[in-house]
């Protein structure tokens, strides 16, 4: 029987038994649905993490010198944690030697940051704002612009003038219906003038990036951020290229090892952190998500295969007389075999097509209702449908082969 | 058993004996069915049941033959062999000059498709397909294109006066109509023989007469018809009646001579 007719016959058989077909499809459908939605979420998060989030946090071709890493979570054992705590904090006196050893085309900035209670002159509750004290090319490296006012001048930074640039969220909270420019905020009781409102940075995973305030490191604001006023949390360094960055990292490492008088056998007691190393955590999560993305669909598909095979066996038993009629009218063994194989694989394909649609819907629902982003990958759709057809064929082999071997005389005697 | 040819198309005893005697050689083309020493036995849990013990059958083109016999006579087995649904353990079966008794399953399927038109007691239509689709089925396995199939199937349904019911499913048709769909299906591929197994078994007497008229019409048009039945009232519609008993042919005569004989004996 030509394939086109066989597929039409399969679709006709499926449509005339909607409820039974629906149950048969369920396993494959759910398996593929999980495949599509998990892949979409992993792709979406991956894109977000790798492009948007970490790009924003750390920047391209940028690395940070810190006393200990600040973007790793989860599996740090006690011993490592202790060793981190014992490390010397970066001191402002270490910054000039490091910075002077940098190549001329590298940019640098220093930061110290913490959450601080900030109030305004107009009264109102003090609010918690993330305050970052900076020096160097911070705004340039972070590509941070302002929508109102201006950023600090290098002189204001050097002299530690009491001026701040605030984020749009902080502006809304502190000055609900006023323009903040020119007004004062109080940091540790000391007034600072708002000279600029930064461009909105957006949010990731439900965390807003716009509740911040930037002040000059050399102002007294830095005292609010660490236990000792000379502590620097990080030195950010940006190179013009990835290769240059790798070289520069080694230069900084050498400078720091010299400053800390480390012997060759001793390990670094500071951290050089790139977006990549921060990505390590994400890659670990991604590993688990991918595992889930394989395990869940695999379970669904195995169940789906078993279900299809069993339902096809029942169908063959119920349609024994029909098979006998077809054979009597001239169907050869391979005609019956292909009829049932095509029926099984059509079931699998239809199931996976529905699963694709549901998976896309689920992914979009998750991204709309939760902080998780989702981005449907076309390859996952193709793989999903191919898996459905494949599962159908494999589970159909045994029932189809039994059907094809029925003796027409006995088959015709069935009720 | 008579020796003279009265109706056109009934082979004489002499002719039949001649053609079934010579093993190995294909019979001439005016013989549709020739069996020589056909044997079939079954192994029923250790015991061997000999259903056919050497049947010599010769049916010419355009004959209208009824095969009768009590249960256990082997008539169902003979029908399955004639219909190429089964192969014999011994002997030859020549269908249209082809030795089918030694063919493979696939070859037999092809023969069934092209040469045999089955009509069953229980109709055996596909319940979820329309009348038209049912009649198309042999053409599907013959590889005929979709348009051509529809054309030929609707012509076949017109021939049995069911042109207006092509889209109906079997459960929307009466018993007589279902059997007529089955007959259209049997004829759609222009087979050598129309092989009917108790075609009126599930029909009332009036509808049975209807169906018998259809068969007579087809026989008159030149179709070879072989009908297996246990009812004498139905058998006498055929022109020649063969009676099987205990796996061999007990009698093979014209209708009139059979009818006359059973007036005096009880044969079923």
Boltz contact constraints between the chains, C-beta under 6 A:
constraints:
  - contact:
      token1: [A, 1]
      token2: [B, 140]
      max_distance: 6.0
  - contact:
      token1: [A, 16]
      token2: [B, 128]
      max_distance: 6.0
  - contact:
      token1: [A, 322]
      token2: [B, 126]
      max_distance: 6.0
  - contact:
      token1: [A, 325]
      token2: [B, 124]
      max_distance: 6.0
  - contact:
      token1: [A, 328]
      token2: [B, 118]
      max_distance: 6.0
  - contact:
      token1: [A, 329]
      token2: [B, 137]
      max_distance: 6.0
  - contact:
      token1: [A, 329]
      token2: [B, 138]
      max_distance: 6.0
  - contact:
      token1: [A, 330]
      token2: [B, 109]
      max_distance: 6.0
  - contact:
      token1: [A, 330]
      token2: [B, 112]
      max_distance: 6.0
  - contact:
      token1: [A, 330]
      token2: [B, 113]
      max_distance: 6.0
  - contact:
      token1: [A, 330]
      token2: [B, 138]
      max_distance: 6.0
  - contact:
      token1: [A, 330]
      token2: [B, 141]
      max_distance: 6.0
  - contact:
      token1: [A, 331]
      token2: [B, 141]
      max_distance: 6.0
  - contact:
      token1: [A, 332]
      token2: [B, 106]
      max_distance: 6.0
  - contact:
      token1: [A, 332]
      token2: [B, 109]
      max_distance: 6.0
  - contact:
      token1: [A, 408]
      token2: [B, 85]
      max_distance: 6.0
  - contact:
      token1: [A, 409]
      token2: [B, 80]
      max_distance: 6.0
  - contact:
      token1: [A, 409]
      token2: [B, 85]
      max_distance: 6.0
